[in-house]
Amino acid sequence: MAAQTTSDIPRALGPASMARSFIFCTGIENSSPTITGPDGRKQRVDEMESCGHYQHWREDFKLVHDLGLRCLRYGPPYYRTHVGPGHYDWSFADETFNELKRLGIVPIADLCHFGVPDWLGNFQNTEFPRYFAEYAKAFAQRFPWVRLYTPVNEMLVTAEFSALIGFWNEQRADDRSFVTALTNVVEANIRASEALREACDPWFVQSESTRYFHPYNPDAVKHTLHLNERRFLTLDLNYSHAPSARMYEYLRQNGMTREKFNYFMDRNIWPSCIMGTDYYENNELIVYPDGSSDICNVLGYYGLTRQYYSRFRLPIMHTETNQMQEQRARHWLERQWANVLRLRQEGNPIIGFTWYSLTDQIDWDIGLREKLGHVNSNGLFTLDRKIRPAGEEFKRIVSEWSSALANTDIRF
């Protein structure tokens, strides 16, 4: 299929109307990190494959449409699409994005979700930012009607799971490797953003994990202080917001040069940015002196989002949440939606809400660090594409609230 032209751009939902209105969204999970298999060899964890999307993508898009949604977090599998320097296999992307356009579903294009192609290796590769920017520009030239982008999904999680806790990709577990991965991931996000702006007029929905850490007792205060400052690092660097002096020293001590730090600070892409805030049950933890932790949902999405908005002052979209226990999923959805409504009623510029993902996922209960085939009941639909109670409730919320929130100011 040939590249599509700007005359194909859907007009029902674009960045300008999105920022003045409110959108409901879901996503199709496209994580693709590598892990070490039982035989010691590298394995690819492809959630689109595990969850059956390659076989059922037409049905999946119809489910999105039938829920009444007109926006979807979605992207082609990066490792299968960017097959070499300057070489791309658009076959799957052509089919899927053409179908989204036909259905009137506006994609938030998710270009890199936790993994890179084999030929790029992992997130320690300093060439990743350059090649990823080339890929982003090629994607935008192929699909010029796409306007909403998440270049690199959850940059902090990407760097942590790859280089600080050792689950994925380079599977390292030290601060210097973490800072290297973080540097490369944020630079790749920035360079891709710049490349996209050369090719089209994009807006960036920067999905990132929002967190808070509570100290159990005075002996845990120092560690939680570090964690609560470190949680902002990727967004600080991406949005040119100066981190704390302690975090600057941490970056410098672990390999970030002064020149690279200044590169991050001397930029401004804010006018086209929406801050995507992801919140799960384990995003808020109580931390013990030995470093262990327990789930502790005290502030909730409302409290954490107020902290992040106070720091970055950008429009907000709730870009991910779910609940793995099916019996609690409907209540969790209602709780998150109530938090979103409260933020909006108080005048915070929150413009969207997402349940992630459309279908159940595989092995996220173990952080994708093994391929065990555990089905996680956190989707709006089962892997047999049968709607779950949370899906029924989400459909109700979309139906009853879409008109009330459309084309209004922040206070409704």
Order of alpha helices (4+ residues) and beta strands (2+ residues): alpha-beta-beta-beta-alpha-alpha-beta-alpha-beta-beta-alpha-beta-alpha-beta-alpha-alpha-beta-beta-alpha-alpha-alpha-alpha-beta-beta-beta-alpha-beta-alpha-beta-beta-beta-alpha
